[in-house]
């Protein structure tokens, strides 16, 4: 709708001429989509459901983390717990060249999933609740029933390794546009 944020090399700035088709750096269909809102991501899952004749949706945070941790293993990042090996699994600030990269260029995690850590933040279906998981059900929590923000997981090409950990969660402020 009204543009997206991009990295100037010094800070994040909003540009009304940038969008998911033209985020400010070279990108093609092999790259993960960026500059989308939570509503955009949900609309895509609905479109995909109609196209495939199947039910598709964004994962809950619990589902996302279980998948990122190779089926619930005690991994710090998707595919590894070793910071010295994170570059084998993820695009991040030290190896990305300040841009996204085509998917499947790094190693997959133990479930065969690529880019769960790094490259682009990933939307989850849950509302963001800062303390929700301190008091949530242990098995398959569904997240708060309401809120002001949605949840992003996984980290991005511009983050440090600590921000790519499977446990890191942030509130997504671009829910509507």
GUTINU-262259 format. One record per atom (N, C-alpha, C): atom name; z, x, y. Coordinates in nm, 2 decimals, decimal comma. Layout:
BEGIN
+------+--------+--------+--------+
: atom :     pz :     px :     py :
+------+--------+--------+--------+
:   CA :      Z :      X :      Y :
...
+------+--------+--------+--------+
This chain:
BEGIN
+------+--------+--------+--------+
: atom :     pz :     px :     py :
+------+--------+--------+--------+
:    N :   0,00 :   0,08 :  -0,12 :
:   CA :   0,00 :   0,00 :   0,00 :
:    C :   0,00 :   0,08 :   0,13 :
:    N :   0,11 :   0,15 :   0,16 :
:   CA :   0,12 :   0,21 :   0,28 :
:    C :   0,13 :   0,37 :   0,27 :
:    N :   0,07 :   0,42 :   0,17 :
:   CA :   0,07 :   0,57 :   0,15 :
:    C :   0,18 :   0,62 :   0,06 :
:    N :   0,20 :   0,75 :   0,06 :
:   CA :   0,30 :   0,81 :  -0,03 :
:    C :   0,35 :   0,94 :   0,03 :
:    N :   0,46 :   0,98 :  -0,02 :
:   CA :   0,51 :   1,11 :   0,02 :
:    C :   0,44 :   1,23 :  -0,05 :
:    N :   0,43 :   1,34 :   0,02 :
:   CA :   0,37 :   1,46 :  -0,03 :
:    C :   0,44 :   1,58 :   0,02 :
:    N :   0,43 :   1,69 :  -0,05 :
:   CA :   0,50 :   1,81 :  -0,02 :
:    C :   0,41 :   1,89 :   0,08 :
:    N :   0,46 :   1,92 :   0,19 :
:   CA :   0,38 :   2,00 :   0,29 :
:    C :   0,39 :   2,15 :   0,27 :
:    N :   0,47 :   2,19 :   0,18 :
:   CA :   0,50 :   2,33 :   0,16 :
:    C :   0,63 :   2,37 :   0,22 :
:    N :   0,68 :   2,29 :   0,30 :
:   CA :   0,81 :   2,31 :   0,37 :
:    C :   0,91 :   2,19 :   0,35 :
:    N :   0,85 :   2,07 :   0,35 :
:   CA :   0,93 :   1,94 :   0,34 :
:    C :   0,84 :   1,83 :   0,29 :
:    N :   0,91 :   1,72 :   0,26 :
:   CA :   0,84 :   1,60 :   0,21 :
:    C :   0,80 :   1,52 :   0,34 :
:    N :   0,68 :   1,47 :   0,34 :
:   CA :   0,63 :   1,39 :   0,46 :
:    C :   0,55 :   1,27 :   0,40 :
:    N :   0,55 :   1,16 :   0,47 :
:   CA :   0,47 :   1,04 :   0,43 :
:    C :   0,34 :   1,04 :   0,50 :
:    N :   0,24 :   1,01 :   0,42 :
:   CA :   0,10 :   1,00 :   0,48 :
:    C :   0,04 :   0,87 :   0,43 :
:    N :   0,00 :   0,79 :   0,53 :
:   CA :  -0,06 :   0,66 :   0,49 :
:    C :  -0,19 :   0,67 :   0,43 :
:    N :  -0,26 :   0,78 :   0,43 :
:   CA :  -0,39 :   0,80 :   0,37 :
:    C :  -0,38 :   0,86 :   0,23 :
:    N :  -0,26 :   0,89 :   0,18 :
:   CA :  -0,24 :   0,94 :   0,05 :
:    C :  -0,20 :   0,83 :  -0,05 :
:    N :  -0,25 :   0,83 :  -0,17 :
:   CA :  -0,21 :   0,73 :  -0,27 :
:    C :  -0,23 :   0,79 :  -0,41 :
:    N :  -0,22 :   0,70 :  -0,51 :
:   CA :  -0,23 :   0,75 :  -0,65 :
:    C :  -0,36 :   0,81 :  -0,68 :
:    N :  -0,47 :   0,76 :  -0,61 :
:   CA :  -0,60 :   0,81 :  -0,64 :
:    C :  -0,62 :   0,95 :  -0,56 :
:    N :  -0,55 :   0,96 :  -0,45 :
:   CA :  -0,57 :   1,08 :  -0,37 :
:    C :  -0,43 :   1,13 :  -0,32 :
:    N :  -0,35 :   1,19 :  -0,40 :
:   CA :  -0,21 :   1,23 :  -0,37 :
:    C :  -0,20 :   1,35 :  -0,28 :
:    N :  -0,31 :   1,42 :  -0,25 :
:   CA :  -0,30 :   1,54 :  -0,16 :
:    C :  -0,33 :   1,67 :  -0,24 :
:    N :  -0,36 :   1,66 :  -0,36 :
:   CA :  -0,40 :   1,77 :  -0,44 :
:    C :  -0,50 :   1,72 :  -0,55 :
:    N :  -0,57 :   1,81 :  -0,60 :
:   CA :  -0,67 :   1,78 :  -0,70 :
:    C :  -0,61 :   1,72 :  -0,83 :
:    N :  -0,67 :   1,61 :  -0,87 :
:   CA :  -0,62 :   1,54 :  -0,98 :
:    C :  -0,73 :   1,46 :  -1,05 :
:    N :  -0,73 :   1,45 :  -1,18 :
:   CA :  -0,83 :   1,37 :  -1,25 :
:    C :  -0,76 :   1,28 :  -1,36 :
:    N :  -0,83 :   1,22 :  -1,45 :
:   CA :  -0,78 :   1,13 :  -1,54 :
:    C :  -0,69 :   1,20 :  -1,65 :
:    N :  -0,69 :   1,33 :  -1,66 :
:   CA :  -0,61 :   1,40 :  -1,75 :
:    C :  -0,47 :   1,43 :  -1,70 :
:    N :  -0,45 :   1,40 :  -1,57 :
:   CA :  -0,32 :   1,42 :  -1,50 :
:    C :  -0,23 :   1,30 :  -1,51 :
:    N :  -0,10 :   1,31 :  -1,50 :
:   CA :  -0,02 :   1,19 :  -1,49 :
:    C :  -0,03 :   1,13 :  -1,36 :
:    N :  -0,02 :   1,00 :  -1,35 :
:   CA :  -0,04 :   0,93 :  -1,22 :
:    C :   0,09 :   0,96 :  -1,14 :
:    N :   0,07 :   0,97 :  -1,01 :
:   CA :   0,19 :   0,99 :  -0,92 :
:    C :   0,16 :   0,90 :  -0,80 :
:    N :   0,26 :   0,90 :  -0,71 :
:   CA :   0,25 :   0,81 :  -0,59 :
:    C :   0,24 :   0,66 :  -0,63 :
:    N :   0,32 :   0,62 :  -0,73 :
:   CA :   0,32 :   0,48 :  -0,76 :
:    C :   0,47 :   0,43 :  -0,75 :
:    N :   0,48 :   0,30 :  -0,72 :
:   CA :   0,61 :   0,24 :  -0,72 :
:    C :   0,65 :   0,19 :  -0,86 :
:    N :   0,77 :   0,14 :  -0,87 :
:   CA :   0,82 :   0,08 :  -0,99 :
:    C :   0,73 :  -0,05 :  -1,02 :
:    N :   0,70 :  -0,12 :  -0,92 :
:   CA :   0,62 :  -0,24 :  -0,94 :
:    C :   0,48 :  -0,21 :  -0,98 :
:    N :   0,42 :  -0,09 :  -0,94 :
:   CA :   0,29 :  -0,05 :  -0,98 :
:    C :   0,30 :  -0,01 :  -1,13 :
:    N :   0,41 :   0,05 :  -1,17 :
:   CA :   0,42 :   0,09 :  -1,31 :
:    C :   0,44 :  -0,03 :  -1,40 :
:    N :   0,51 :  -0,13 :  -1,36 :
:   CA :   0,53 :  -0,25 :  -1,44 :
:    C :   0,39 :  -0,33 :  -1,44 :
:    N :   0,32 :  -0,33 :  -1,33 :
:   CA :   0,19 :  -0,40 :  -1,33 :
:    C :   0,09 :  -0,33 :  -1,43 :
:    N :   0,10 :  -0,20 :  -1,44 :
:   CA :   0,02 :  -0,12 :  -1,54 :
:    C :   0,05 :  -0,16 :  -1,68 :
:    N :   0,18 :  -0,17 :  -1,71 :
:   CA :   0,22 :  -0,21 :  -1,85 :
:    C :   0,17 :  -0,35 :  -1,88 :
:    N :   0,18 :  -0,44 :  -1,78 :
:   CA :   0,12 :  -0,58 :  -1,81 :
:    C :  -0,03 :  -0,57 :  -1,83 :
:    N :  -0,10 :  -0,49 :  -1,75 :
:   CA :  -0,24 :  -0,48 :  -1,77 :
:    C :  -0,27 :  -0,42 :  -1,91 :
:    N :  -0,20 :  -0,32 :  -1,94 :
:   CA :  -0,22 :  -0,26 :  -2,07 :
:    C :  -0,19 :  -0,35 :  -2,19 :
:    N :  -0,09 :  -0,44 :  -2,17 :
:   CA :  -0,06 :  -0,54 :  -2,27 :
:    C :  -0,17 :  -0,63 :  -2,29 :
:    N :  -0,23 :  -0,68 :  -2,19 :
:   CA :  -0,35 :  -0,77 :  -2,20 :
:    C :  -0,47 :  -0,70 :  -2,26 :
:    N :  -0,49 :  -0,58 :  -2,22 :
:   CA :  -0,61 :  -0,50 :  -2,27 :
:    C :  -0,60 :  -0,48 :  -2,42 :
:    N :  -0,47 :  -0,44 :  -2,47 :
:   CA :  -0,45 :  -0,41 :  -2,61 :
:    C :  -0,41 :  -0,52 :  -2,69 :
:    N :  -0,37 :  -0,63 :  -2,63 :
:   CA :  -0,32 :  -0,74 :  -2,71 :
:    C :  -0,19 :  -0,72 :  -2,77 :
:    N :  -0,11 :  -0,63 :  -2,70 :
:   CA :   0,02 :  -0,59 :  -2,75 :
:    C :   0,12 :  -0,60 :  -2,64 :
:    N :   0,25 :  -0,60 :  -2,67 :
:   CA :   0,35 :  -0,60 :  -2,56 :
:    C :   0,40 :  -0,46 :  -2,53 :
:    N :   0,37 :  -0,42 :  -2,40 :
:   CA :   0,41 :  -0,29 :  -2,35 :
:    C :   0,50 :  -0,31 :  -2,23 :
:    N :   0,59 :  -0,22 :  -2,21 :
:   CA :   0,69 :  -0,22 :  -2,10 :
:    C :   0,74 :  -0,09 :  -2,08 :
:    N :   0,81 :  -0,07 :  -1,96 :
:   CA :   0,88 :   0,05 :  -1,93 :
:    C :   1,00 :   0,07 :  -2,02 :
:    N :   1,04 :   0,19 :  -2,06 :
:   CA :   1,16 :   0,20 :  -2,14 :
:    C :   1,28 :   0,18 :  -2,06 :
:    N :   1,39 :   0,15 :  -2,13 :
:   CA :   1,52 :   0,15 :  -2,07 :
:    C :   1,56 :   0,29 :  -2,05 :
:    N :   1,66 :   0,32 :  -1,97 :
:   CA :   1,71 :   0,46 :  -1,96 :
:    C :   1,76 :   0,51 :  -2,10 :
:    N :   1,83 :   0,43 :  -2,17 :
:   CA :   1,87 :   0,47 :  -2,30 :
:    C :   1,76 :   0,51 :  -2,40 :
:    N :   1,65 :   0,43 :  -2,40 :
:   CA :   1,54 :   0,46 :  -2,48 :
:    C :   1,47 :   0,59 :  -2,43 :
:    N :   1,46 :   0,60 :  -2,30 :
:   CA :   1,39 :   0,72 :  -2,24 :
:    C :   1,47 :   0,84 :  -2,28 :
:    N :   1,60 :   0,84 :  -2,27 :
:   CA :   1,68 :   0,96 :  -2,30 :
:    C :   1,67 :   0,99 :  -2,45 :
:    N :   1,68 :   0,89 :  -2,53 :
:   CA :   1,67 :   0,91 :  -2,68 :
:    C :   1,54 :   0,98 :  -2,71 :
:    N :   1,43 :   0,93 :  -2,65 :
:   CA :   1,30 :   0,98 :  -2,68 :
:    C :   1,29 :   1,13 :  -2,62 :
:    N :   1,34 :   1,15 :  -2,50 :
:   CA :   1,33 :   1,28 :  -2,44 :
:    C :   1,41 :   1,39 :  -2,53 :
:    N :   1,52 :   1,34 :  -2,58 :
:   CA :   1,60 :   1,43 :  -2,66 :
:    C :   1,56 :   1,44 :  -2,81 :
:    N :   1,43 :   1,42 :  -2,83 :
:   CA :   1,37 :   1,43 :  -2,97 :
:    C :   1,44 :   1,34 :  -3,07 :
:    N :   1,47 :   1,22 :  -3,03 :
:   CA :   1,54 :   1,12 :  -3,12 :
:    C :   1,69 :   1,13 :  -3,12 :
:    N :   1,74 :   1,17 :  -3,01 :
:   CA :   1,89 :   1,17 :  -3,00 :
:    C :   1,95 :   1,30 :  -3,03 :
:    N :   1,88 :   1,41 :  -3,04 :
:   CA :   1,94 :   1,54 :  -3,06 :
:    C :   2,01 :   1,59 :  -2,94 :
:    N :   2,10 :   1,69 :  -2,95 :
:   CA :   2,17 :   1,74 :  -2,84 :
:    C :   2,09 :   1,85 :  -2,77 :
:    N :   1,98 :   1,80 :  -2,70 :
:   CA :   1,89 :   1,89 :  -2,62 :
:    C :   1,92 :   1,87 :  -2,48 :
:    N :   1,92 :   1,98 :  -2,40 :
:   CA :   1,94 :   1,97 :  -2,25 :
:    C :   1,81 :   1,93 :  -2,19 :
:    N :   1,69 :   1,98 :  -2,24 :
:   CA :   1,56 :   1,94 :  -2,19 :
:    C :   1,48 :   1,88 :  -2,30 :
:    N :   1,38 :   1,81 :  -2,27 :
:   CA :   1,29 :   1,76 :  -2,38 :
:    C :   1,23 :   1,87 :  -2,46 :
:    N :   1,28 :   1,89 :  -2,58 :
:   CA :   1,22 :   1,99 :  -2,67 :
:    C :   1,31 :   2,12 :  -2,68 :
:    N :   1,40 :   2,14 :  -2,59 :
:   CA :   1,48 :   2,27 :  -2,60 :
:    C :   1,61 :   2,26 :  -2,53 :
:    N :   1,70 :   2,34 :  -2,57 :
:   CA :   1,83 :   2,36 :  -2,49 :
:    C :   1,84 :   2,49 :  -2,42 :
:    N :   1,73 :   2,57 :  -2,44 :
:   CA :   1,73 :   2,71 :  -2,39 :
:    C :   1,65 :   2,71 :  -2,25 :
:    N :   1,72 :   2,75 :  -2,15 :
:   CA :   1,66 :   2,76 :  -2,01 :
:    C :   1,54 :   2,86 :  -2,02 :
:    N :   1,56 :   2,96 :  -2,10 :
:   CA :   1,45 :   3,07 :  -2,10 :
:    C :   1,32 :   3,01 :  -2,17 :
:    N :   1,34 :   2,90 :  -2,24 :
:   CA :   1,22 :   2,84 :  -2,31 :
:    C :   1,16 :   2,72 :  -2,23 :
:    N :   1,23 :   2,67 :  -2,13 :
:   CA :   1,19 :   2,55 :  -2,06 :
:    C :   1,04 :   2,56 :  -2,01 :
:    N :   1,00 :   2,68 :  -1,97 :
:   CA :   0,86 :   2,69 :  -1,92 :
:    C :   0,75 :   2,66 :  -2,03 :
:    N :   0,80 :   2,66 :  -2,16 :
:   CA :   0,71 :   2,63 :  -2,27 :
:    C :   0,69 :   2,48 :  -2,28 :
:    N :   0,78 :   2,40 :  -2,22 :
:   CA :   0,78 :   2,26 :  -2,24 :
:    C :   0,76 :   2,18 :  -2,11 :
:    N :   0,77 :   2,24 :  -2,00 :
:   CA :   0,77 :   2,17 :  -1,87 :
:    C :   0,70 :   2,24 :  -1,76 :
:    N :   0,64 :   2,16 :  -1,67 :
:   CA :   0,59 :   2,21 :  -1,54 :
:    C :   0,70 :   2,18 :  -1,44 :
:    N :   0,74 :   2,28 :  -1,36 :
:   CA :   0,84 :   2,27 :  -1,26 :
:    C :   0,82 :   2,37 :  -1,15 :
:    N :   0,91 :   2,39 :  -1,06 :
:   CA :   0,89 :   2,46 :  -0,94 :
:    C :   0,84 :   2,61 :  -0,96 :
:    N :   0,88 :   2,67 :  -1,07 :
:   CA :   0,85 :   2,81 :  -1,09 :
:    C :   0,71 :   2,83 :  -1,15 :
:    N :   0,65 :   2,73 :  -1,21 :
:   CA :   0,53 :   2,75 :  -1,28 :
:    C :   0,42 :   2,65 :  -1,25 :
:    N :   0,44 :   2,55 :  -1,16 :
:   CA :   0,35 :   2,44 :  -1,14 :
:    C :   0,24 :   2,47 :  -1,03 :
:    N :   0,27 :   2,57 :  -0,94 :
:   CA :   0,18 :   2,59 :  -0,83 :
:    C :   0,18 :   2,47 :  -0,73 :
:    N :   0,29 :   2,40 :  -0,73 :
:   CA :   0,31 :   2,29 :  -0,63 :
:    C :   0,21 :   2,17 :  -0,66 :
:    N :   0,19 :   2,14 :  -0,78 :
:   CA :   0,10 :   2,03 :  -0,81 :
:    C :   0,12 :   1,98 :  -0,96 :
:    N :   0,07 :   1,86 :  -0,99 :
:   CA :   0,08 :   1,81 :  -1,13 :
:    C :  -0,02 :   1,89 :  -1,21 :
:    N :  -0,01 :   1,88 :  -1,34 :
:   CA :  -0,10 :   1,94 :  -1,43 :
:    C :  -0,14 :   1,84 :  -1,54 :
:    N :  -0,26 :   1,86 :  -1,60 :
:   CA :  -0,30 :   1,77 :  -1,71 :
:    C :  -0,19 :   1,76 :  -1,82 :
:    N :  -0,18 :   1,64 :  -1,88 :
:   CA :  -0,08 :   1,62 :  -1,98 :
:    C :  -0,11 :   1,70 :  -2,11 :
:    N :  -0,02 :   1,72 :  -2,19 :
:   CA :  -0,04 :   1,79 :  -2,32 :
:    C :  -0,07 :   1,94 :  -2,30 :
:    N :  -0,04 :   2,00 :  -2,19 :
:   CA :  -0,06 :   2,14 :  -2,17 :
:    C :   0,06 :   2,23 :  -2,22 :
:    N :   0,17 :   2,17 :  -2,23 :
:   CA :   0,29 :   2,23 :  -2,27 :
:    C :   0,33 :   2,18 :  -2,41 :
:    N :   0,43 :   2,24 :  -2,48 :
:   CA :   0,47 :   2,20 :  -2,61 :
:    C :   0,53 :   2,06 :  -2,61 :
:    N :   0,51 :   1,98 :  -2,71 :
:   CA :   0,58 :   1,85 :  -2,72 :
:    C :   0,73 :   1,87 :  -2,77 :
:    N :   0,81 :   1,76 :  -2,75 :
:   CA :   0,94 :   1,77 :  -2,80 :
:    C :   0,94 :   1,74 :  -2,95 :
:    N :   1,05 :   1,72 :  -3,01 :
:   CA :   1,06 :   1,70 :  -3,15 :
:    C :   1,00 :   1,57 :  -3,20 :
:    N :   0,98 :   1,47 :  -3,11 :
:   CA :   0,91 :   1,35 :  -3,15 :
:    C :   0,76 :   1,35 :  -3,12 :
:    N :   0,71 :   1,47 :  -3,08 :
:   CA :   0,57 :   1,48 :  -3,04 :
:    C :   0,53 :   1,43 :  -2,91 :
:    N :   0,64 :   1,41 :  -2,82 :
:   CA :   0,61 :   1,35 :  -2,68 :
:    C :   0,60 :   1,47 :  -2,58 :
:    N :   0,50 :   1,46 :  -2,50 :
:   CA :   0,47 :   1,56 :  -2,40 :
:    C :   0,53 :   1,52 :  -2,26 :
:    N :   0,56 :   1,62 :  -2,18 :
:   CA :   0,59 :   1,61 :  -2,04 :
:    C :   0,71 :   1,51 :  -2,01 :
:    N :   0,80 :   1,50 :  -2,10 :
:   CA :   0,92 :   1,42 :  -2,08 :
:    C :   1,01 :   1,49 :  -1,98 :
:    N :   1,00 :   1,62 :  -1,97 :
:   CA :   1,07 :   1,70 :  -1,86 :
:    C :   0,96 :   1,76 :  -1,78 :
:    N :   0,98 :   1,74 :  -1,65 :
:   CA :   0,88 :   1,80 :  -1,55 :
:    C :   0,75 :   1,72 :  -1,53 :
:    N :   0,67 :   1,78 :  -1,46 :
:   CA :   0,53 :   1,73 :  -1,42 :
:    C :   0,55 :   1,61 :  -1,32 :
:    N :   0,59 :   1,49 :  -1,36 :
:   CA :   0,62 :   1,38 :  -1,27 :
:    C :   0,74 :   1,31 :  -1,31 :
:    N :   0,82 :   1,25 :  -1,22 :
:   CA :   0,93 :   1,16 :  -1,25 :
:    C :   0,87 :   1,04 :  -1,32 :
:    N :   0,95 :   0,98 :  -1,41 :
:   CA :   0,91 :   0,86 :  -1,48 :
:    C :   1,00 :   0,75 :  -1,46 :
:    N :   0,94 :   0,63 :  -1,43 :
:   CA :   1,01 :   0,51 :  -1,41 :
:    C :   1,07 :   0,45 :  -1,54 :
:    N :   1,19 :   0,40 :  -1,53 :
:   CA :   1,26 :   0,33 :  -1,64 :
:    C :   1,27 :   0,18 :  -1,59 :
:    N :   1,30 :   0,09 :  -1,69 :
:   CA :   1,31 :  -0,05 :  -1,65 :
:    C :   1,44 :  -0,08 :  -1,58 :
:    N :   1,54 :   0,00 :  -1,60 :
:   CA :   1,68 :  -0,03 :  -1,56 :
:    C :   1,69 :  -0,03 :  -1,41 :
:    N :   1,79 :  -0,12 :  -1,36 :
:   CA :   1,84 :  -0,10 :  -1,23 :
:    C :   1,93 :   0,02 :  -1,23 :
:    N :   1,94 :   0,09 :  -1,11 :
:   CA :   2,02 :   0,20 :  -1,10 :
:    C :   2,17 :   0,16 :  -1,07 :
:    N :   2,26 :   0,21 :  -1,15 :
:   CA :   2,40 :   0,19 :  -1,13 :
:    C :   2,47 :   0,32 :  -1,14 :
:    N :   2,52 :   0,37 :  -1,03 :
:   CA :   2,57 :   0,51 :  -1,03 :
:    C :   2,68 :   0,53 :  -1,14 :
:    N :   2,77 :   0,44 :  -1,16 :
:   CA :   2,87 :   0,46 :  -1,26 :
:    C :   2,85 :   0,37 :  -1,39 :
:    N :   2,74 :   0,31 :  -1,40 :
:   CA :   2,72 :   0,21 :  -1,51 :
:    C :   2,75 :   0,28 :  -1,65 :
:    N :   2,71 :   0,40 :  -1,67 :
:   CA :   2,72 :   0,46 :  -1,81 :
:    C :   2,86 :   0,50 :  -1,84 :
:    N :   2,95 :   0,50 :  -1,74 :
:   CA :   3,09 :   0,53 :  -1,77 :
:    C :   3,16 :   0,42 :  -1,85 :
:    N :   3,11 :   0,30 :  -1,83 :
:   CA :   3,17 :   0,18 :  -1,89 :
:    C :   3,07 :   0,09 :  -1,97 :
:    N :   2,95 :   0,14 :  -1,99 :
:   CA :   2,85 :   0,07 :  -2,06 :
:    C :   2,87 :   0,06 :  -2,21 :
:    N :   2,81 :  -0,03 :  -2,29 :
:   CA :   2,81 :  -0,02 :  -2,43 :
:    C :   2,76 :   0,11 :  -2,48 :
:    N :   2,81 :   0,16 :  -2,59 :
:   CA :   2,77 :   0,29 :  -2,64 :
:    C :   2,63 :   0,28 :  -2,70 :
:    N :   2,60 :   0,17 :  -2,77 :
:   CA :   2,48 :   0,15 :  -2,84 :
:    C :   2,38 :   0,08 :  -2,76 :
:    N :   2,27 :   0,14 :  -2,73 :
:   CA :   2,15 :   0,08 :  -2,66 :
:    C :   2,19 :   0,00 :  -2,53 :
:    N :   2,25 :   0,06 :  -2,44 :
:   CA :   2,29 :  -0,01 :  -2,31 :
:    C :   2,16 :  -0,05 :  -2,24 :
:    N :   2,16 :  -0,16 :  -2,18 :
:   CA :   2,05 :  -0,22 :  -2,11 :
:    C :   2,05 :  -0,19 :  -1,96 :
:    N :   2,15 :  -0,13 :  -1,90 :
:   CA :   2,15 :  -0,10 :  -1,76 :
:    C :   2,21 :  -0,22 :  -1,69 :
:    N :   2,25 :  -0,21 :  -1,56 :
:   CA :   2,30 :  -0,31 :  -1,48 :
:    C :   2,21 :  -0,43 :  -1,47 :
:    N :   2,26 :  -0,55 :  -1,45 :
:   CA :   2,18 :  -0,67 :  -1,45 :
:    C :   2,11 :  -0,69 :  -1,31 :
:    N :   2,15 :  -0,61 :  -1,21 :
:   CA :   2,09 :  -0,62 :  -1,08 :
:    C :   2,12 :  -0,49 :  -1,01 :
:    N :   2,06 :  -0,48 :  -0,89 :
:   CA :   2,08 :  -0,36 :  -0,81 :
:    C :   1,98 :  -0,35 :  -0,70 :
:    N :   1,98 :  -0,24 :  -0,62 :
:   CA :   1,89 :  -0,22 :  -0,51 :
:    C :   1,78 :  -0,12 :  -0,55 :
:    N :   1,80 :  -0,04 :  -0,65 :
:   CA :   1,71 :   0,06 :  -0,68 :
:    C :   1,68 :   0,06 :  -0,83 :
:    N :   1,57 :   0,12 :  -0,87 :
:   CA :   1,54 :   0,14 :  -1,01 :
:    C :   1,56 :   0,29 :  -1,05 :
:    N :   1,54 :   0,32 :  -1,17 :
:   CA :   1,58 :   0,45 :  -1,22 :
:    C :   1,46 :   0,54 :  -1,25 :
:    N :   1,46 :   0,66 :  -1,21 :
:   CA :   1,36 :   0,76 :  -1,24 :
:    C :   1,43 :   0,87 :  -1,33 :
:    N :   1,35 :   0,92 :  -1,43 :
:   CA :   1,40 :   1,02 :  -1,52 :
:    C :   1,30 :   1,14 :  -1,54 :
:    N :   1,34 :   1,25 :  -1,58 :
:   CA :   1,25 :   1,36 :  -1,62 :
:    C :   1,23 :   1,47 :  -1,53 :
:    N :   1,24 :   1,45 :  -1,40 :
:   CA :   1,21 :   1,56 :  -1,31 :
:    C :   1,06 :   1,57 :  -1,28 :
:    N :   1,03 :   1,67 :  -1,20 :
:   CA :   0,89 :   1,68 :  -1,15 :
:    C :   0,85 :   1,83 :  -1,13 :
:    N :   0,73 :   1,85 :  -1,10 :
:   CA :   0,67 :   1,98 :  -1,08 :
:    C :   0,74 :   2,06 :  -0,97 :
:    N :   0,81 :   1,99 :  -0,88 :
:   CA :   0,87 :   2,06 :  -0,77 :
:    C :   1,02 :   2,08 :  -0,78 :
:    N :   1,07 :   2,05 :  -0,90 :
:   CA :   1,22 :   2,06 :  -0,92 :
:    C :   1,25 :   2,19 :  -1,00 :
:    N :   1,38 :   2,23 :  -0,98 :
:   CA :   1,43 :   2,34 :  -1,06 :
:    C :   1,47 :   2,29 :  -1,20 :
:    N :   1,48 :   2,39 :  -1,29 :
:   CA :   1,52 :   2,35 :  -1,43 :
:    C :   1,64 :   2,26 :  -1,45 :
:    N :   1,74 :   2,28 :  -1,37 :
:   CA :   1,86 :   2,19 :  -1,38 :
:    C :   1,83 :   2,04 :  -1,35 :
:    N :   1,73 :   2,02 :  -1,27 :
:   CA :   1,69 :   1,88 :  -1,23 :
:    C :   1,60 :   1,82 :  -1,34 :
:    N :   1,56 :   1,90 :  -1,44 :
:   CA :   1,47 :   1,85 :  -1,54 :
:    C :   1,55 :   1,81 :  -1,67 :
:    N :   1,68 :   1,83 :  -1,67 :
:   CA :   1,76 :   1,80 :  -1,78 :
:    C :   1,75 :   1,65 :  -1,82 :
:    N :   1,76 :   1,63 :  -1,95 :
:   CA :   1,74 :   1,49 :  -2,00 :
:    C :   1,85 :   1,40 :  -1,95 :
:    N :   1,96 :   1,45 :  -1,91 :
:   CA :   2,07 :   1,37 :  -1,86 :
:    C :   2,06 :   1,33 :  -1,71 :
:    N :   1,97 :   1,39 :  -1,64 :
:   CA :   1,96 :   1,37 :  -1,50 :
:    C :   1,89 :   1,24 :  -1,47 :
:    N :   1,94 :   1,16 :  -1,38 :
:   CA :   1,89 :   1,03 :  -1,34 :
:    C :   1,90 :   1,02 :  -1,19 :
:    N :   1,80 :   0,96 :  -1,13 :
:   CA :   1,80 :   0,94 :  -0,98 :
:    C :   1,76 :   0,80 :  -0,95 :
:    N :   1,80 :   0,75 :  -0,84 :
:   CA :   1,76 :   0,61 :  -0,80 :
:    C :   1,62 :   0,62 :  -0,73 :
:    N :   1,54 :   0,53 :  -0,77 :
:   CA :   1,41 :   0,53 :  -0,71 :
:    C :   1,40 :   0,44 :  -0,59 :
:    N :   1,37 :   0,49 :  -0,47 :
:   CA :   1,38 :   0,42 :  -0,35 :
:    C :   1,24 :   0,35 :  -0,32 :
:    N :   1,14 :   0,38 :  -0,40 :
:   CA :   1,01 :   0,32 :  -0,37 :
:    C :   0,98 :   0,20 :  -0,47 :
:    N :   1,07 :   0,11 :  -0,48 :
:   CA :   1,05 :   0,00 :  -0,58 :
:    C :   0,93 :  -0,09 :  -0,53 :
:    N :   0,93 :  -0,13 :  -0,41 :
:   CA :   0,83 :  -0,22 :  -0,36 :
:    C :   0,71 :  -0,16 :  -0,29 :
:    N :   0,71 :  -0,04 :  -0,25 :
:   CA :   0,59 :   0,01 :  -0,19 :
:    C :   0,62 :   0,13 :  -0,11 :
+------+--------+--------+--------+
